[in-house]
Amino acid sequence: MAHNMNKYLCKIILMNVLMLLAGFAVKGQAKDEPTKIKPLRLGIIGLSHDHVHAVFQNRSNPDIEVVGIAESDTALVTRYVNQYHLDRKIIFGSTEELISKTKPEAVSVFSSISDHIKVVRMCAPLKIHVMVEKPLAINFQQAKEMSDMARKWGIEIITNYETTWYPVTKDSYAKTIDEKLIGEPRKMVIHDGHKGPIEIGCSKDFTNWLTDPEFNGGGAIIDFGCYGADLISYFMNGERPTSVTAITQQIKPDIYPKVDDEATIIVTYPRMQGIIQASWNWPVSRKDMEIYGKTGYIITSDNVHMRFRVNEQTPEQMLTIDKDKAIGQNPFSFFASVVRGKIKIASNDPSSLSLNLVAMEILDSAVQSAKSGKTIFLTK
């Protein structure tokens, strides 16, 4: 009997040890952590857009793996290789070579806006997803073609705007549209710009095409007008405006002989008016907006600071927003999540293809209006 009792105790002890070891094993596997997904195999198309520095500042981002870079300008390649100590083995002379050699799941485009359509024409049939820097395309016709290809081949095309990731963008939208804190929107004024791309020290590789209408579609009207077109479309939940009127100027023709450096765009809706002020002449850099509702207003001053007033009877309030409240903390992580299906991009998301079609229609109409001196009315 004592022998049986000892066997029983040994069994109990063994079971406890096994359970304890199992517990350690589960803990080691981080049971409570979400299942890790393989990083997105990402190709980089072009190095001439100065925003490409964000790619190399994201080298430790676990959501992406940069498998290749396509750039034909050898001097430009050397500059980035030296600056970021890049492995030349992942640099290719063309997009075709990058795709054939590395088989990326997705690409981010950092060349001229006119290249966006070319990249999508190449990638869409191969079901390679595409993220472009703002704006979506050089004109509405190309944007529509890109949208048709995305639908046909089932790929995602998203547009990256700096303002999408501003905490004030999401919070202002929530206060205005979701919470109806200031009443129905009546007027929006969007300010975007700086002293000028050359004046602030943008690279020559960047300004060579940024200041050429053949490659950028325009000057300040495109470079900074796109922010306002995107934000107003976001707050209007993708509604197309009824009319677009624009005025452009060349205040500095000696610096920018081919394009405008000052633009004002007015967009009208049945019950709202938007004013987009895009400039390469601001004394300081700015990206801010004013939203006026039926009863109150919201005014942002940068990415995290805002002031608002609910109505005439209440005092103005100042607010600094936690950066963690941004729509997404990182465009590359957001892109990876969309491609992987972790995030279903909403049709009225500032990055979405459908909303950027509206934004491109606004921009295209603005360019037409500025050239013709007439208001462009958008048909239904």
C-alpha positions as CSV (number, residue, x, y, z in Angstrom):
1,M,0.0,0.0,0.0
2,A,2.9,2.4,0.8
3,H,4.4,1.5,-2.5
4,N,1.1,2.4,-4.3
5,M,0.9,5.7,-2.3
6,N,4.5,6.6,-3.4
7,K,3.6,5.9,-7.0
8,Y,0.5,8.1,-6.7
9,L,2.5,10.9,-5.1
10,C,5.2,10.6,-7.8
11,K,2.4,11.0,-10.4
12,I,1.0,14.1,-8.8
13,I,4.5,15.7,-8.5
14,L,5.2,14.8,-12.2
15,M,1.9,16.3,-13.3
16,N,2.7,19.5,-11.4
17,V,6.1,19.7,-12.9
18,L,4.7,19.2,-16.4
19,M,2.1,21.9,-15.8
20,L,4.7,24.3,-14.5
21,L,6.9,23.6,-17.5
22,A,4.0,24.1,-19.9
23,G,3.3,27.4,-18.2
24,F,6.8,28.5,-18.8
25,A,6.6,27.4,-22.4
26,V,3.3,29.3,-23.0
27,K,4.8,32.4,-21.4
28,G,7.9,32.1,-23.6
29,Q,5.6,32.0,-26.6
30,A,4.0,35.3,-25.5
31,K,0.5,33.8,-25.5
32,D,-1.2,37.1,-24.8
33,E,0.6,38.8,-27.7
34,P,-1.0,38.8,-31.2
35,T,0.2,36.3,-33.8
36,K,3.1,37.9,-35.6
37,I,2.7,38.4,-39.4
38,K,5.6,38.3,-41.8
39,P,6.8,41.7,-42.7
40,L,5.5,43.1,-46.0
41,R,8.0,42.6,-48.9
42,L,8.3,46.1,-50.1
43,G,10.0,47.6,-53.1
44,I,11.0,51.2,-53.3
45,I,10.5,52.9,-56.7
46,G,12.7,55.9,-57.1
47,L,14.9,58.0,-54.9
48,S,14.3,61.5,-56.3
49,H,11.4,62.4,-53.9
50,D,12.8,63.8,-50.7
51,H,10.1,62.0,-48.7
52,V,12.0,58.8,-49.4
53,H,14.2,59.6,-46.4
54,A,11.2,58.2,-44.3
55,V,11.9,54.8,-45.8
56,F,15.4,54.6,-44.4
57,Q,14.2,56.1,-41.1
58,N,11.9,53.1,-40.9
59,R,14.5,50.4,-41.4
60,S,13.8,48.9,-38.0
61,N,10.1,48.8,-38.6
62,P,9.1,45.1,-38.2
63,D,6.1,45.5,-40.4
64,I,8.1,46.0,-43.6
65,E,11.1,44.4,-45.3
66,V,12.7,46.6,-48.1
67,V,13.6,43.9,-50.6
68,G,14.8,46.3,-53.4
69,I,15.2,49.8,-54.6
70,A,14.7,50.9,-58.3
71,E,16.7,53.9,-59.4
72,S,18.5,54.5,-62.7
73,D,20.4,57.7,-61.6
74,T,23.8,56.3,-60.4
75,A,24.8,59.6,-58.7
76,L,21.6,59.6,-56.8
77,V,22.1,56.0,-55.8
78,T,25.6,56.7,-54.6
79,R,24.4,59.6,-52.4
80,Y,21.9,57.4,-50.6
81,V,24.3,54.5,-50.3
82,N,26.8,56.7,-48.6
83,Q,24.2,58.5,-46.4
84,Y,22.4,55.3,-45.2
85,H,25.1,52.6,-45.8
86,L,22.8,50.7,-48.2
87,D,23.7,47.4,-49.7
88,R,24.1,47.9,-53.4
89,K,22.9,44.3,-54.0
90,I,19.3,45.4,-53.4
91,I,19.5,48.4,-55.8
92,F,18.3,47.9,-59.4
93,G,18.4,50.1,-62.4
94,S,14.7,49.7,-63.3
95,T,11.4,48.8,-61.8
96,E,11.1,45.8,-64.1
97,E,14.4,44.4,-62.8
98,L,13.4,45.0,-59.2
99,I,10.2,43.2,-59.6
100,S,11.7,40.2,-61.5
101,K,14.6,39.8,-59.1
102,T,12.8,40.4,-55.7
103,K,9.1,39.6,-56.2
104,P,7.8,42.3,-53.9
105,E,4.3,42.1,-52.6
106,A,3.9,45.9,-52.7
107,V,5.8,49.0,-53.8
108,S,6.1,52.6,-52.5
109,V,6.8,55.2,-55.2
110,F,9.2,58.1,-54.6
111,S,9.7,59.5,-58.0
112,S,7.8,62.2,-59.9
113,I,4.0,62.3,-59.8
114,S,3.9,61.5,-63.5
115,D,5.5,58.2,-62.7
116,H,2.6,57.0,-60.6
117,I,0.5,55.9,-63.6
118,K,3.5,54.0,-65.1
119,V,4.1,52.1,-61.9
120,V,0.5,51.1,-61.5
121,R,0.3,50.0,-65.2
122,M,3.3,47.7,-64.5
123,C,2.3,46.4,-61.0
124,A,-1.5,46.0,-61.2
125,P,-1.5,43.0,-63.6
126,L,1.1,41.4,-61.3
127,K,-1.2,42.0,-58.3
128,I,1.5,44.2,-56.6
129,H,0.0,46.8,-54.3
130,V,1.0,50.4,-54.6
131,M,1.5,53.3,-52.2
132,V,2.2,56.7,-53.8
133,E,3.2,60.0,-52.2
134,K,0.6,62.7,-52.5
135,P,-1.2,63.5,-54.8
136,L,-2.6,60.3,-56.4
137,A,-1.8,61.3,-60.0
138,I,-0.8,64.2,-62.3
139,N,-4.5,64.7,-63.4
140,F,-7.9,63.2,-62.9
141,Q,-7.8,61.2,-66.2
142,Q,-4.7,59.2,-64.9
143,A,-6.3,58.9,-61.5
144,K,-9.4,57.3,-63.0
145,E,-7.2,54.9,-65.1
146,M,-5.4,53.9,-61.9
147,S,-8.7,53.3,-60.1
148,D,-9.9,51.1,-63.0
149,M,-6.8,49.0,-62.9
150,A,-7.0,48.6,-59.1
151,R,-10.5,47.3,-59.5
152,K,-9.7,45.0,-62.4
153,W,-6.7,43.4,-60.8
154,G,-7.8,43.6,-57.1
155,I,-4.9,45.6,-55.7
156,E,-4.8,48.4,-53.1
157,I,-3.6,51.9,-54.1
158,I,-3.2,54.3,-51.3
159,T,-2.0,57.9,-51.2
160,N,0.3,59.0,-48.4
161,Y,-0.3,62.5,-46.9
162,E,1.6,63.8,-43.9
163,T,-1.6,65.3,-42.5
164,T,-3.3,61.9,-42.5
165,W,-1.2,60.9,-39.5
166,Y,-1.7,64.2,-37.6
167,P,-3.7,63.5,-34.3
168,V,-5.6,66.7,-34.9
169,T,-6.9,65.4,-38.2
170,K,-8.7,62.4,-36.6
171,D,-9.8,64.4,-33.5
172,S,-11.2,67.3,-35.5
173,Y,-13.1,64.9,-37.7
174,A,-14.5,63.1,-34.6
175,K,-15.6,66.4,-33.0
176,T,-17.1,67.7,-36.2
177,I,-18.7,64.7,-37.9
178,D,-19.1,61.9,-35.3
179,E,-19.9,64.0,-32.2
180,K,-21.5,66.9,-34.1
181,L,-19.9,69.2,-31.5
182,I,-19.9,72.3,-33.6
183,G,-22.9,71.7,-35.8
184,E,-23.1,71.0,-39.5
185,P,-19.9,72.2,-41.3
186,R,-20.4,75.5,-43.1
187,K,-16.8,76.6,-44.1
188,M,-13.4,75.1,-44.1
189,V,-10.1,77.0,-44.6
190,I,-7.0,74.9,-45.2
191,H,-3.5,76.5,-45.1
192,D,-0.5,74.5,-46.5
193,G,2.9,75.6,-47.6
194,H,6.3,77.1,-46.8
195,K,8.8,79.6,-48.2
196,G,9.3,77.4,-51.3
197,P,10.9,74.1,-52.1
198,I,14.2,75.7,-53.3
199,E,14.2,78.2,-50.4
200,I,13.9,75.6,-47.7
201,G,16.6,73.5,-49.2
202,C,14.9,70.6,-51.0
203,S,17.3,68.5,-53.1
204,K,17.9,69.5,-56.7
205,D,16.8,65.9,-57.7
206,F,13.5,66.7,-56.1
207,T,13.0,70.3,-57.3
208,N,13.9,69.4,-60.9
209,W,10.6,67.6,-61.4
210,L,8.6,69.3,-58.6
211,T,8.8,72.6,-60.5
212,D,8.1,71.2,-63.9
213,P,4.4,70.9,-64.9
214,E,5.1,68.0,-67.2
215,F,6.2,65.9,-64.2
216,N,4.2,67.4,-61.3
217,G,1.1,68.9,-63.0
218,G,1.7,72.3,-61.5
219,G,3.5,74.1,-58.7
220,A,2.0,75.1,-55.4
221,I,-1.5,74.4,-56.6
222,I,-0.6,70.7,-56.9
223,D,2.1,70.3,-54.2
224,F,0.1,71.9,-51.4
225,G,-3.4,72.2,-52.9
226,C,-3.7,68.5,-52.7
227,Y,-3.7,68.5,-48.9
228,G,-6.7,70.8,-48.8
229,A,-8.5,68.8,-51.5
230,D,-7.9,65.6,-49.5
231,L,-8.9,67.0,-46.1
232,I,-12.1,68.8,-47.3
233,S,-13.1,65.6,-49.2
234,Y,-12.5,63.7,-45.9
235,F,-14.7,66.0,-43.8
236,M,-17.3,65.9,-46.5
237,N,-17.2,62.1,-46.5
238,G,-16.2,61.8,-50.2
239,E,-19.0,64.1,-51.5
240,R,-18.1,65.7,-54.8
241,P,-18.3,69.5,-54.8
242,T,-20.6,71.4,-57.1
243,S,-18.0,73.9,-58.3
244,V,-14.3,74.7,-58.2
245,T,-12.7,78.1,-58.7
246,A,-9.0,78.8,-58.6
247,I,-6.5,81.6,-58.9
248,T,-2.8,81.1,-59.3
249,Q,0.2,83.5,-59.4
250,Q,3.9,83.5,-60.2
251,I,5.2,85.8,-57.5
252,K,8.7,84.4,-58.0
253,P,9.0,83.8,-61.8
254,D,12.8,84.1,-61.5
255,I,12.9,81.1,-59.2
256,Y,9.9,79.1,-60.5
257,P,9.6,80.1,-64.2
258,K,7.5,77.1,-65.3
259,V,4.8,76.8,-62.5
260,D,2.7,78.8,-60.1
261,D,4.0,79.4,-56.6
262,E,0.8,80.8,-55.1
263,A,-2.7,79.3,-55.4
264,T,-6.2,79.8,-53.8
265,I,-8.9,77.2,-54.6
266,I,-12.6,77.6,-53.6
267,V,-14.8,74.6,-53.6
268,T,-18.5,74.8,-53.0
269,Y,-21.1,72.3,-51.8
270,P,-24.8,72.7,-51.4
271,R,-24.4,73.7,-47.7
272,M,-20.6,74.2,-47.3
273,Q,-17.7,76.2,-48.8
274,G,-14.0,75.2,-48.7
275,I,-11.1,77.5,-49.2
276,I,-7.7,76.0,-49.9
277,Q,-4.6,78.3,-49.6
278,A,-1.5,76.7,-51.1
279,S,1.7,78.6,-51.1
280,W,5.4,78.6,-51.7
281,N,5.4,82.1,-50.2
282,W,4.5,81.6,-46.6
283,P,7.1,83.2,-44.2
284,V,7.0,80.0,-42.1
285,S,6.0,76.4,-42.8
286,R,2.5,75.6,-42.0
287,K,-0.1,72.8,-42.2
288,D,-3.3,73.8,-40.4
289,M,-7.0,74.2,-40.8
290,E,-10.1,76.0,-39.7
291,I,-13.5,74.3,-39.5
292,Y,-16.5,76.4,-38.9
293,G,-19.8,74.7,-38.1
294,K,-23.3,76.0,-37.6
295,T,-22.7,76.7,-33.9
296,G,-18.9,76.6,-33.3
297,Y,-15.5,76.2,-34.7
298,I,-12.2,74.2,-34.5
299,I,-8.9,75.7,-35.4
300,T,-5.7,73.6,-35.5
301,S,-2.2,75.1,-35.4
302,D,0.0,72.1,-36.0
303,N,-0.2,68.3,-35.7
304,V,-1.3,68.1,-32.0
305,H,-2.5,71.6,-31.0
306,M,-6.0,72.9,-31.5
307,R,-8.6,75.3,-30.1
308,F,-12.3,75.1,-30.4
309,R,-15.5,76.7,-29.3
310,V,-18.8,74.7,-29.1
311,N,-21.1,77.7,-29.4
312,E,-21.3,81.5,-28.7
313,Q,-22.2,80.9,-25.0
314,T,-19.2,78.8,-24.1
315,P,-15.6,79.9,-23.9
316,E,-12.9,78.8,-26.3
317,Q,-10.9,75.7,-25.2
318,M,-7.3,74.8,-25.9
319,L,-6.4,71.2,-26.5
320,T,-3.1,69.2,-27.0
321,I,-3.8,65.8,-28.4
322,D,-2.0,62.6,-27.5
323,K,0.0,61.5,-30.6
324,D,-1.3,57.9,-30.0
325,K,-4.7,59.1,-31.1
326,A,-3.5,59.5,-34.7
327,I,-5.3,57.5,-37.4
328,G,-2.2,55.4,-37.8
329,Q,1.3,56.0,-36.4
330,N,3.2,55.1,-39.5
331,P,2.3,55.0,-43.3
332,F,4.4,51.9,-43.9
333,S,2.8,50.0,-41.1
334,F,-0.7,51.2,-42.2
335,F,0.1,50.1,-45.8
336,A,1.2,46.7,-44.5
337,S,-1.9,46.3,-42.4
338,V,-4.1,47.2,-45.4
339,V,-2.3,44.7,-47.7
340,R,-2.5,42.0,-45.1
341,G,-6.2,42.6,-44.5
342,K,-5.7,43.6,-40.9
343,I,-7.2,46.9,-41.7
344,K,-10.1,47.4,-44.2
345,I,-9.5,50.9,-45.5
346,A,-12.7,52.9,-45.4
347,S,-14.0,54.6,-48.6
348,N,-13.7,58.0,-46.9
349,D,-10.3,57.4,-45.4
350,P,-7.8,60.2,-46.3
351,S,-5.6,57.6,-47.9
352,S,-8.3,55.7,-49.8
353,L,-8.5,55.5,-53.6
354,S,-12.1,56.5,-53.7
355,L,-11.6,59.6,-51.7
356,N,-8.5,60.6,-53.6
357,L,-10.4,60.3,-56.9
358,V,-12.6,63.1,-55.6
359,A,-9.5,65.1,-54.4
360,M,-7.9,64.7,-57.9
361,E,-11.1,65.9,-59.5
362,I,-10.9,69.0,-57.4
363,L,-7.2,69.5,-58.3
364,D,-7.8,68.9,-62.0
365,S,-10.8,71.3,-62.0
366,A,-8.7,73.9,-60.1
367,V,-5.9,73.8,-62.7
368,Q,-8.5,74.2,-65.5
369,S,-10.2,77.1,-63.6
370,A,-6.9,78.9,-63.1
371,K,-6.0,78.6,-66.7
372,S,-9.4,79.6,-68.1
373,G,-10.3,82.2,-65.5
374,K,-13.7,80.5,-65.1
375,T,-15.5,78.5,-62.4
376,I,-15.6,74.8,-63.2
377,F,-19.0,73.2,-62.4
378,L,-18.9,69.5,-61.7
379,T,-21.7,67.5,-63.3
380,K,-23.4,64.7,-61.5
